[in-house]
Amino acid sequence: MREGGRRTWRGRRRWTTLILTAGLCLGADFAVAAKTMNGFHLDHALIPIAEIQSGGPPRDGIPAIDAPRFVSGEAAHFLGDDDRVLGFAEGSISKAYPIRILDWHEIVNDRLGDQGLLVTYCPLCGTGVAFKVAGHDQFGVSGLLYNSDVLLYDRASDSLWSQVMAQAVTGPREGERLRLVVVRHTTWGAWRAEHPETIVLAPPDPPRADYATSPYDGYAQTQRLYFPVSAQSRLYHPKEMIVGVNLGERGQRAYPFAELAKVASPLLDSFGTARLRVHFDAAARTGWVEMQEGESGSMHEIPVVQGYWFAWYAFHPKTTVYRAPLAQ
């Protein structure tokens, strides 16, 4: 719909209720019967076709940001210290991507010189993940979900990519993996204190939404999931925030914030032959991990997935979970 010649996004607030009454009733059966959804071919998918759900919007109904505009930290008057951001830093470059913008766009096609930087956020899973990609790669929001997580698509091949799996699950590029990079899911105040020279993603001009509001207001507090997932655990509240470490064939480990809050930071842990140093900032509600390979290796920060417990478990049902020692 349009208002004053400009597309409005108020309808997005109704997507979740419409999905529950229509999408959930029909989504699984439709996915089995159809070989395409939202115009994407699903034949020979790496994930069960029956578990691919329509999120409500059509392809590109949630518009990716293709020409990101940045301002200095001093000029980011639209952010308060407690606002959430995804922070990326490499060498002399530091950038903050506000969640209040990502809530409405989910993908930013950014650049680092000749290389692409794909910044993604799934509001349903609370997962902010970034990847380095080829400079010519451009991604959009498919309007489809797997395990409640956004499925991206690359515009050149129409392949679908799972954000949490970091892998193409359908299409000509099926099986290819994306290269994760380190990002911090933290507060604007904490990020700016650590990176005073940071620049900040600014709202598109003209704006495409009311960035002072969230279409997911209250979602993080409820136990309700809007979409089915392949595996569930009642060990924690579904929206308990965790830091997830994925070491591939060596396994996965989750560090729930509820457990990290019980021990001093940093936490020293071991995972097979790797030694981990897990940092937790309770005030900023953020965690990050450094890893040492072997006895002589140096510690270096590694990419992690910070997001909701239900989402991590749905993708990694065999995950190990860090549990704080019982108080003596």
Salt bridges, closest charged atoms under 4 A:
GLU3 OE1 - ARG10 NH2 2.56
ASP66 OD2 - ARG155 NH1 3.01
GLU74 OE2 - ARG192 NH2 3.84
ASP83 OD1 - ARG100 NH2 3.10
GLU90 OE1 - LYS132 NZ 2.67
GLU106 OE2 - ARG12 NH2 3.09
ASP110 OD2 - LYS95 NZ 2.90
ASP137 OD1 - HIS136 NE2 3.72
ASP137 OD1 - ARG173 NH1 3.24
ASP154 OD1 - ARG173 NH1 3.88
ASP158 OD1 - ARG59 NH1 3.08
GLU176 OE1 - ARG173 NH2 3.11
GLU194 OE1 - ARG184 NH1 3.40
GLU194 OE2 - HIS195 NE2 3.86
GLU259 OE1 - LYS262 NZ 3.61
GLU259 OE2 - ARG323 NE 3.27
ASP269 OD2 - ARG253 NH1 2.91
GLU290 OE1 - ARG277 NH1 3.23
GLU290 OE1 - HIS279 NE2 2.75
GLU293 OE2 - ARG250 NH2 3.09
GLU295 OE2 - ARG275 NH2 2.84
GLU301 OE2 - ARG184 NE 2.90
